Amino acid sequence: MTLQVSLRNLCYSRKKCIVKKAKIVIDFFRGNYYNVNMNLNKFVTNDEYYTPECLINPIIDFLQDKIIALPFDTVESNYYKILKRKNIVKFIKYENLIKEKESYDIIVTNPPFSFKYEIIDTCYNTQKEFMLLMPTLALNYNSYLKKILDYKLKIILFSKKVKFLNKKKDAPFTCHYLHNLYALNDFLILNPEGEEK
Ligand SMILES: C[S@@+](CC[C@H](N)C(=O)[O-])C[C@H]1O[C@@H](n2cnc3c(N)ncnc32)[C@H](O)[C@@H]1O
């Protein structure tokens, strides 16, 4: 019985994987190379670190009355769970952020870090507000700093290292929000709840 059930699960996961790979091939032939890269990335790198509540609660006040686009989230995401309490939140596909820009006010998320430069470009090109959670290590890279200067972006730093959630093993990271919120200063420091990890 157990064996039967797990075999069925295995077949289901394999089927999902085959469907996903087929979609990537179709995207490729449609000339959507960027989308192909991002989707292939899911098979080769680990961008699966999920945001803990303590990095979302401190930004709620900046989002009052805004319609929030979540491009890299599901109903499992803490962004969705927390922000839907006070805001209208919409799952907008990353590829549609520009096309559907009239339907939201701000993009908020922890994006797949492997595509940080393309994602910053896309968010900037929407001409909407955005808040992207990024690892602080990025601030040591010339190309990242160039984006900040070129796009006149601002930074919210957190005063401690916190644990990001991963299906296999949680891991501590220092991080910051890269954003363009007109109402905020260029540089802010927030204090997440809880112990340093
Ligand atoms: C760093 S995780 C963060 C997830 C969630 N935003 C959070 O904060 O908990 C980035 C997520 O983006 C997903 N992702 C990568 N490429 C994507 C794409 N093209 N469209 C939608 N999601 C994508 C990854 O699978 C991963 O779950």
The ligand as an ORCA input file, in Angstrom:
! r2SCAN-3c Opt
* xyz 0 1
  C      14.512     33.342     -3.028
  S      13.033     32.429     -3.352
  C      11.888     33.414     -2.468
  C      10.493     32.947     -2.520
  C       9.491     33.911     -1.889
  N       9.496     35.156     -2.648
  C       9.845     34.215     -0.456
  O      10.304     35.307     -0.170
  O       9.649     33.355      0.415
  C      12.746     32.850     -5.062
  C      11.647     32.006     -5.692
  O      11.425     32.409     -7.041
  C      11.100     31.237     -7.790
  N      11.322     31.514     -9.221
  C      12.454     31.446     -9.942
  N      12.228     31.795    -11.224
  C      10.903     32.090    -11.318
  C      10.042     32.524    -12.372
  N      10.483     32.736    -13.607
  N       8.751     32.755    -12.080
  C       8.256     32.570    -10.812
  N       9.022     32.162     -9.787
  C      10.314     31.918    -10.035
  C      12.024     30.184     -7.212
  O      11.550     28.891     -7.488
  C      11.981     30.526     -5.714
  O      10.930     29.847     -5.068
*
